[in-house]
Amino acid sequence: MLVTAHDGGTLGLASYGSADATGDRRVLVVGGAFLTALIYRPFALGLSRALGDAWAVDVYDRRGRGRSSEQPEDYSLDTEISDVQLMLRHTGARNLFGHSLGGSVVLNAVQAFQGNDHSDRRFADSDLVPDRLAVYDPAINIEGEFNASWMQDFVAEADRGRTGRALSIMHRGMRTSPTLSRVPAPLLAALLGIATRTRWGRTARALISSGTGELLAALEEVESAQEFSSLPAGTQFMAGAKSPEYFRTTAAKLHAAVPGSTYVESPDGMHASVPAAIGELVGDIAAYFTDTAKNSG
Protein backbone atom coordinates (compact mmCIF):
# COMPACT_ATOMS: atom_id res chain seq x y z
CA MET A 1 0.00 0.00 0.00
CA LEU A 2 1.13 3.54 -0.78
CA VAL A 3 0.22 6.38 1.57
CA THR A 4 0.43 10.00 0.38
CA ALA A 5 2.23 12.51 2.61
CA HIS A 6 1.29 16.17 3.03
CA ASP A 7 4.19 17.27 0.80
CA GLY A 8 3.04 15.05 -2.06
CA GLY A 9 5.55 12.28 -1.36
CA THR A 10 4.49 8.67 -0.91
CA LEU A 11 5.33 6.07 1.72
CA GLY A 12 5.19 2.32 1.12
CA LEU A 13 3.42 0.47 3.94
CA ALA A 14 3.33 -3.27 4.69
CA SER A 15 1.13 -4.79 7.40
CA TYR A 16 1.33 -8.23 9.01
CA GLY A 17 -1.03 -10.10 11.31
CA SER A 18 -4.71 -9.39 11.85
CA ALA A 19 -6.24 -7.03 9.31
CA ASP A 20 -8.90 -6.16 11.92
CA ALA A 21 -6.49 -5.34 14.75
CA THR A 22 -7.54 -2.34 16.79
CA GLY A 23 -5.12 0.49 17.46
CA ASP A 24 -4.22 -0.74 20.93
CA ARG A 25 -3.08 -3.99 19.32
CA ARG A 26 -1.08 -2.51 16.45
CA VAL A 27 2.66 -1.80 16.55
CA LEU A 28 4.20 0.66 14.10
CA VAL A 29 7.85 -0.20 13.36
CA VAL A 30 10.31 2.48 12.23
CA GLY A 31 13.49 1.01 10.74
CA GLY A 32 17.12 2.04 10.67
CA ALA A 33 19.41 3.62 8.11
CA PHE A 34 20.00 1.83 4.77
CA LEU A 35 17.23 -0.68 5.56
CA THR A 36 13.96 -1.16 3.68
CA ALA A 37 10.62 -2.36 5.02
CA LEU A 38 11.21 -5.61 3.12
CA ILE A 39 14.33 -6.29 5.20
CA TYR A 40 12.16 -6.01 8.34
CA ARG A 41 9.63 -8.53 6.99
CA PRO A 42 11.03 -11.51 9.02
CA PHE A 43 10.96 -9.37 12.18
CA ALA A 44 7.45 -8.06 11.51
CA LEU A 45 6.15 -11.58 10.81
CA GLY A 46 7.86 -12.97 13.90
CA LEU A 47 6.62 -10.15 16.11
CA SER A 48 3.03 -10.41 14.87
CA ARG A 49 3.03 -14.15 15.64
CA ALA A 50 4.55 -13.57 19.09
CA LEU A 51 2.01 -10.84 19.87
CA GLY A 52 -0.95 -13.11 19.06
CA ASP A 53 -3.80 -13.53 16.61
CA ALA A 54 -5.52 -10.23 17.44
CA TRP A 55 -2.41 -8.13 16.76
CA ALA A 56 -0.89 -6.48 13.70
CA VAL A 57 2.54 -5.03 12.91
CA ASP A 58 2.93 -2.16 10.43
CA VAL A 59 6.26 -1.31 8.76
CA TYR A 60 6.84 1.49 6.29
CA ASP A 61 9.66 2.48 3.98
CA ARG A 62 11.18 5.73 5.13
CA ARG A 63 11.99 8.32 2.45
CA GLY A 64 14.47 7.28 -0.20
CA ARG A 65 14.07 3.52 0.08
CA GLY A 66 11.81 0.69 -1.02
CA ARG A 67 8.50 1.86 -2.43
CA SER A 68 8.66 5.32 -0.87
CA SER A 69 9.54 8.49 -2.75
CA GLU A 70 12.92 10.21 -2.50
CA GLN A 71 13.88 12.54 0.32
CA PRO A 72 12.64 16.08 -0.44
CA GLU A 73 15.17 18.85 -1.03
CA ASP A 74 14.42 20.34 2.39
CA TYR A 75 14.74 16.94 4.13
CA SER A 76 15.41 17.10 7.88
CA LEU A 77 14.37 15.30 11.04
CA ASP A 78 11.09 17.20 10.75
CA THR A 79 10.37 15.19 7.59
CA GLU A 80 10.75 11.98 9.56
CA ILE A 81 8.56 13.25 12.41
CA SER A 82 5.85 14.28 9.95
CA ASP A 83 5.97 10.82 8.36
CA VAL A 84 5.62 9.06 11.74
CA GLN A 85 2.67 11.35 12.44
CA LEU A 86 1.10 10.36 9.12
CA MET A 87 1.61 6.62 9.62
CA LEU A 88 0.23 6.64 13.17
CA ARG A 89 -2.90 8.39 11.95
CA HIS A 90 -3.23 6.12 8.93
CA THR A 91 -2.80 2.82 10.80
CA GLY A 92 -4.33 3.89 14.10
CA ALA A 93 -1.43 2.18 15.90
CA ARG A 94 -1.12 3.01 19.59
CA ASN A 95 2.26 1.28 20.00
CA LEU A 96 5.55 2.43 18.51
CA PHE A 97 8.89 0.67 18.06
CA GLY A 98 12.13 2.07 16.60
CA HIS A 99 15.38 0.32 15.69
CA SER A 100 18.74 2.09 15.41
CA LEU A 101 18.26 5.37 13.56
CA GLY A 102 14.54 4.60 13.65
CA GLY A 103 14.89 4.78 17.43
CA SER A 104 16.10 8.37 17.09
CA VAL A 105 13.17 9.13 14.79
CA VAL A 106 10.49 7.79 17.15
CA LEU A 107 11.93 9.36 20.30
CA ASN A 108 12.14 12.77 18.63
CA ALA A 109 8.67 12.27 17.15
CA VAL A 110 7.05 11.48 20.50
CA GLN A 111 8.80 14.48 22.04
CA ALA A 112 7.33 16.62 19.27
CA PHE A 113 3.83 15.18 19.79
CA GLN A 114 4.10 16.10 23.47
CA GLY A 115 4.83 19.70 22.49
CA ASN A 116 7.59 20.16 25.06
CA ASP A 117 10.18 22.92 25.18
CA HIS A 118 12.76 20.94 23.18
CA SER A 119 10.58 20.34 20.11
CA ASP A 120 8.80 22.11 17.27
CA ARG A 121 5.28 22.78 18.55
CA ARG A 122 3.88 22.47 15.02
CA PHE A 123 3.74 18.72 15.64
CA ALA A 124 2.12 18.93 19.09
CA ASP A 125 -0.72 16.39 19.27
CA SER A 126 -1.26 14.55 22.55
CA ASP A 127 -3.55 12.03 20.83
CA LEU A 128 -0.51 10.66 18.97
CA VAL A 129 1.61 10.02 22.07
CA PRO A 130 1.70 6.20 22.04
CA ASP A 131 0.41 3.97 24.81
CA ARG A 132 3.66 2.06 24.63
CA LEU A 133 7.04 3.10 23.19
CA ALA A 134 10.15 0.94 22.81
CA VAL A 135 13.48 1.40 21.05
CA TYR A 136 16.38 -0.99 20.42
CA ASP A 137 19.94 0.35 20.01
CA PRO A 138 18.72 3.93 19.46
CA ALA A 139 21.16 5.88 17.27
CA ILE A 140 21.28 9.25 19.01
CA ASN A 141 24.40 11.24 19.76
CA ILE A 142 23.82 11.61 23.50
CA GLU A 143 26.45 13.75 25.23
CA GLY A 144 29.08 12.92 22.62
CA GLU A 145 28.95 9.14 23.14
CA PHE A 146 28.80 8.76 19.36
CA ASN A 147 32.01 9.74 17.58
CA ALA A 148 30.79 11.59 14.50
CA SER A 149 34.23 12.65 13.27
CA TRP A 150 34.07 10.21 10.34
CA MET A 151 30.78 11.47 8.93
CA GLN A 152 32.13 14.27 6.75
CA ASP A 153 34.52 11.83 5.03
CA PHE A 154 31.61 9.42 4.58
CA VAL A 155 29.49 12.11 2.92
CA ALA A 156 32.37 13.23 0.70
CA GLU A 157 33.03 9.71 -0.60
CA ALA A 158 29.30 9.09 -1.10
CA ASP A 159 28.99 12.34 -3.07
CA ARG A 160 31.88 11.22 -5.31
CA GLY A 161 30.07 7.96 -6.01
CA ARG A 162 32.71 5.88 -4.22
CA THR A 163 30.20 3.55 -2.59
CA GLY A 164 32.74 0.99 -1.36
CA ARG A 165 34.87 3.63 0.37
CA ALA A 166 31.80 5.35 1.84
CA LEU A 167 30.43 2.09 3.25
CA SER A 168 33.87 1.22 4.62
CA ILE A 169 34.02 4.53 6.50
CA MET A 170 30.50 4.04 7.83
CA HIS A 171 31.06 0.46 9.04
CA ARG A 172 34.29 1.37 10.79
CA GLY A 173 32.81 4.55 12.24
CA MET A 174 29.59 3.03 13.57
CA ARG A 175 31.23 -0.28 14.54
CA THR A 176 27.96 -2.11 13.91
CA SER A 177 29.93 -5.25 12.95
CA PRO A 178 32.88 -6.24 15.20
CA THR A 179 34.38 -8.23 12.31
CA LEU A 180 34.18 -5.49 9.68
CA SER A 181 35.42 -2.78 12.03
CA ARG A 182 38.70 -4.67 12.47
CA VAL A 183 39.39 -5.08 8.73
CA PRO A 184 42.02 -2.57 7.46
CA ALA A 185 40.30 0.36 5.76
CA PRO A 186 41.78 -0.15 2.24
CA LEU A 187 40.89 -3.85 2.25
CA LEU A 188 37.39 -3.22 3.58
CA ALA A 189 36.78 -0.56 0.93
CA ALA A 190 37.93 -2.97 -1.79
CA LEU A 191 35.73 -5.79 -0.46
CA LEU A 192 32.67 -3.55 -0.19
CA GLY A 193 33.40 -2.12 -3.62
CA ILE A 194 33.19 -5.63 -5.05
CA ALA A 195 30.05 -6.32 -3.02
CA THR A 196 28.31 -3.29 -4.54
CA ARG A 197 28.21 -5.18 -7.85
CA THR A 198 25.92 -7.79 -6.30
CA ARG A 199 22.17 -7.50 -5.81
CA TRP A 200 22.77 -6.37 -2.23
CA GLY A 201 25.28 -3.83 -3.47
CA ARG A 202 22.88 -2.35 -5.97
CA THR A 203 20.42 -1.82 -3.11
CA ALA A 204 23.16 -0.23 -1.02
CA ARG A 205 24.07 2.16 -3.84
CA ALA A 206 20.43 3.16 -4.18
CA LEU A 207 20.13 3.85 -0.44
CA ILE A 208 23.40 5.61 0.18
CA SER A 209 22.23 9.07 -0.85
CA SER A 210 19.28 8.95 1.54
CA GLY A 211 21.53 7.44 4.20
CA THR A 212 23.90 10.40 4.18
CA GLY A 213 21.07 12.84 4.81
CA GLU A 214 19.48 10.94 7.64
CA LEU A 215 22.76 10.16 9.41
CA LEU A 216 23.68 13.83 9.39
CA ALA A 217 20.20 14.84 10.58
CA ALA A 218 20.16 12.37 13.46
CA LEU A 219 23.76 12.04 14.61
CA GLU A 220 25.81 15.12 13.79
CA GLU A 221 24.24 17.19 16.57
CA VAL A 222 25.16 16.31 20.17
CA GLU A 223 22.10 16.07 22.41
CA SER A 224 21.56 15.82 26.16
CA ALA A 225 19.73 12.89 27.72
CA GLN A 226 17.75 15.38 29.81
CA GLU A 227 16.19 16.75 26.63
CA PHE A 228 14.25 13.47 26.47
CA SER A 229 13.20 13.42 30.13
CA SER A 230 9.55 14.14 29.34
CA LEU A 231 9.11 10.95 27.32
CA PRO A 232 6.24 8.80 28.63
CA ALA A 233 6.71 6.75 31.77
CA GLY A 234 6.87 3.13 30.71
CA THR A 235 9.10 3.81 27.70
CA GLN A 236 11.39 0.82 27.24
CA PHE A 237 15.00 1.34 26.18
CA MET A 238 16.63 -1.81 24.81
CA ALA A 239 20.15 -2.67 23.67
CA GLY A 240 22.12 -5.71 22.61
CA ALA A 241 24.90 -6.92 24.89
CA LYS A 242 26.92 -7.63 21.74
CA SER A 243 26.07 -4.31 20.04
CA PRO A 244 28.66 -1.51 19.94
CA GLU A 245 29.13 0.00 23.40
CA TYR A 246 27.77 3.44 22.49
CA PHE A 247 24.32 1.95 21.79
CA ARG A 248 24.21 0.41 25.26
CA THR A 249 25.53 3.57 26.90
CA THR A 250 23.06 5.74 25.02
CA ALA A 251 20.09 3.54 25.95
CA ALA A 252 21.19 3.45 29.60
CA LYS A 253 21.60 7.24 29.76
CA LEU A 254 18.19 7.81 28.22
CA HIS A 255 16.66 5.36 30.70
CA ALA A 256 18.27 7.23 33.60
CA ALA A 257 16.82 10.51 32.32
CA VAL A 258 13.23 9.30 31.77
CA PRO A 259 11.31 8.69 35.03
CA GLY A 260 9.39 5.42 35.05
CA SER A 261 11.20 4.00 32.02
CA THR A 262 12.84 0.58 31.84
CA TYR A 263 16.14 -0.67 30.41
CA VAL A 264 16.52 -4.18 28.99
CA GLU A 265 19.77 -5.60 27.65
CA SER A 266 19.47 -8.64 25.40
CA PRO A 267 22.30 -11.05 26.43
CA ASP A 268 22.94 -12.35 22.91
CA GLY A 269 21.62 -9.31 21.08
CA MET A 270 23.58 -7.65 18.28
CA HIS A 271 22.71 -4.51 16.38
CA ALA A 272 21.28 -6.56 13.51
CA SER A 273 19.21 -8.82 15.77
CA VAL A 274 16.00 -6.90 15.07
CA PRO A 275 15.76 -7.28 11.26
CA ALA A 276 17.20 -10.80 11.63
CA ALA A 277 14.23 -11.63 13.88
CA ILE A 278 16.28 -13.32 16.62
CA GLY A 279 13.68 -15.27 18.59
CA GLU A 280 14.65 -14.26 22.13
CA LEU A 281 14.62 -10.56 21.29
CA VAL A 282 11.34 -10.79 19.38
CA GLY A 283 9.83 -12.50 22.41
CA ASP A 284 11.06 -9.77 24.76
CA ILE A 285 9.60 -7.04 22.54
CA ALA A 286 6.27 -8.86 22.23
CA ALA A 287 6.09 -9.33 26.00
CA TYR A 288 6.53 -5.61 26.52
CA PHE A 289 3.64 -4.66 24.22
CA THR A 290 1.24 -7.46 25.25
CA ASP A 291 1.77 -6.72 28.95
CA THR A 292 0.20 -3.30 28.47
CA ALA A 293 -2.71 -4.78 26.56
CA LYS A 294 -3.35 -7.29 29.38
CA ASN A 295 -3.09 -4.61 32.05
CA SER A 296 -5.52 -2.36 30.22
CA GLY A 297 -8.00 -5.19 29.86
N, C-alpha and C positions, 0 to 999 in steps of 0.2 A: 504494500500500500504506500502511496505517496501522499504526504501531507504538505499543504502550501503554507509557507511562513508569511509574516506580515510584509516582508520586504520583497516578496515575489519568488523567493527561493523555494526549493522543495526538499523535504526530508523523507528518506525511505524508512519505513517502519515494518518490523516483523513481530508477530505476536505468537506466543506458545502457551499451550494449556487450554483452560476453559474459555470458550468464546463468550460465555455469559458471566464471567467473573465480575463481581462488583468491585468498586474502587478500593475498598478496604482489603481486598484480596488480589490486588494487582501490584506488581513490582516493576517500576521503570528502571532499566539499566542504562547507565551512561558509560561508554567505553573509553579506553585510553588512546594515546597518540598512535598513529599509523595502523590502527586496527579498525576493521569494518564490522558491521553488525553480523555478517556471515561468519566471521571468526568467532563471535560469541555464541553462535548457534548451539554448540555442545553444552556450554554453560547454561544457556537459557532453557534448553530442554531438560537438563539435569535438575536445575533449580525448580522448574515447574512441576516435575515429578516429585521432588522432595517436599515441596510445599503442600501438594495434595490435589485432588480432583477439582476442587472448587476454585483453584487459583490460576492466575495467568501471569506471564512474564513478557514485558514489552521491551524491545531493543531497537534503537534507531541508529541510522548512519549519521554521524555528525558531518558538518559541512566539509566538502572536498573529498569524500570517500563513498564507496559503494554506490547506492542509487541516489544519493543526495546531490544537490547542486554544489558548485564551487563556493569557496569562501568569498564573500563580497569584498569589494575594494576597501571598505572601511571596517573590515573584520577586527574584532577585539573580544575580550571576555564578555562584553555586553551581548554580542551575537550569540554566544553559547548560552548565556542566562535566558535570553529571549526564546531560544529554541527549547530549553528545558521547560519553560513556562508554557509554550505551545503544546509540547508533548504531554505534559501533565493534564492540561485541559482537554486535549483530544482523547486520551485514553481513560481519564478519570482516576488514574492510579493515585493511591494515597501512601504508597511506600516507594522509597527512592534509594537506589544503590549506585555507587560510582567506583570505578576501578582506575587506579593510577591517575593520569591526567583527568579522567572522568570524575575522580574523587574531588579534585580541585574545582571542577565545573559545578558539581552538585553542592558543595559546601558554600561556594560563593553565591550560587543561585538561591539557596535557602536563606542565607543572610540577606540577600536583596529582597526576597519575598517578605521577610520580617520588617523591612524598612528601617533598619537600625542606622546608627550614625556613621558606620563604615561602608555603607552601600549607596547605590543610586536609587533614590526613592521613586523613580519612575516605575520600578518593578514591584513596589510594595503591594502585596496581596496576601493577607493572612490566610485566606482560604487555600492557598497553594502550599503552605508550610506542611510538609508531610507528617503523617502519624508516626512514621518510623523512617529513620535515615541511617544508612550504614555506608562506610567506605572501606576499601581495602587498598593498602599501600598508596595513600593519597599523595599525589605529586604536587606539593606546595613548597615554596622556598621559605620555610619558617625559620626566622632568626638566623639566616645564613647557613642552615644545615646543608642545603643543596649548593654545591660548587658550580656556579653557572659560568665560570671563566671560559669554558670551551664553546659556548653557544655561538659566539660571533664567528669563530672559525667554521663551525658547522653550517651556519647560514651562508657564509661566503662560498664554501665548497658546493653547497646545494644550488646556489644561484649560478655557479659556473657549470652546472650539469654533471659534476663529478660525484655521482651517487654513491659509489663504493667508498670514496674518501669521506663523504658526509656521514654515511652510516657508521663507518669506523669511528669517527670522532664522537658520534652520539653514543654508541655502545660503550666506548671506553669512559666517556664522561658520566653517563647515567649508571654504569656498572650493573645493568639489569641482568647480565649473564656473567657469573664468575669466570667461566671458561674464556669467553670472548674478551673480557677486560684484561686478561693476562697475555693475550696474543700481541706480539710487537705490532705497532701501528702500521708500518708499511705492508707487512704480511696480511694483517686483517683487512686493510683497504683493498689489497689485491684479491683476497678471497671473496670479499663482499662484492667487488666489481664483477667477478665471474658469476656470482650468484644472481646479480641483477639481470643476467641474460635468461634466467629461468622464469617459470610462470610466477613464482613468488617474487622474483626480482622485478618483473614488470609491474606487479602490484605495488611494490615498494617505491618504484620510480614515480608512479602515479600519485602516491600519497605524500611524497617528500615535500612538495611545495606547501601543502596544507599543514604538514607537521611542523615546518619552520615557524609558521605564524602562530600556531597554538602553543608551542613550547615557549616562544618569546612572551606571549601574552600571560601565560600561567606561571612561568618560573623565573623570568629575568628580575622581577621585582621582589625584594625581600619583604616578608610580612611578619607580623607579630602574632603569636598564638592567641594573645588576649583579644585581638580583633575578631576572633571567632567565638568569644565567650558567651555570646547570646544565642548560640545554636541550641536547638531544643534539648531538654533533658531527655535522656534515653538514647541519644545519638550513639551509635556504636562505631568506634575506630578499630580497624583490624589491620594486621600486618603479618607478613610471613617471616618466620624465624630464619629462613634461608634467603630472604630478600636482602638487597643492599641495606646497610645499616641506617642510612638517612631516612628510608621509608619508615622503619621502626621508630626512630627517634622522633620523626615528625608526628606520627600517629600518637605516640605517648605524650608529646608536648600538647597536642590539641586536646587529648583526653584530660590532661591536667587542667586545662584552661576552661573546659566546658562542664559546669556543675551538673551532676546527675548522669554524665556520660559513662560509657564502659569502654575498656580496652581489651581486645582479644588477640593473642598472638598464636598463629597456627604453627604447631611444632615442625611440620614438614613443608610448610608453605613457602613457595617461591613467588617471584613477581608474576610469572606467567601462569600461576596455578588457577586463576579465575577463568580465562578463556579456555584453558585445558580441561576445565571441569573436574578438578581433583575431588574425589568423592567426599573426603573428610571436610574440606573447606565448604563445599556446596551444602553439606549437612549442617554445618555451623551457621551458615548464612540463612538457610531455611528455618532453622530453629529460632533465630532471632525474630524473623518476621512473623512466624506462626504463633509465637508466644504472645505477641500483642493481640493477635486476632482472638486467641483463646481468652485472654484476660478481659477483652472488651465484649466477650459474649458473642 
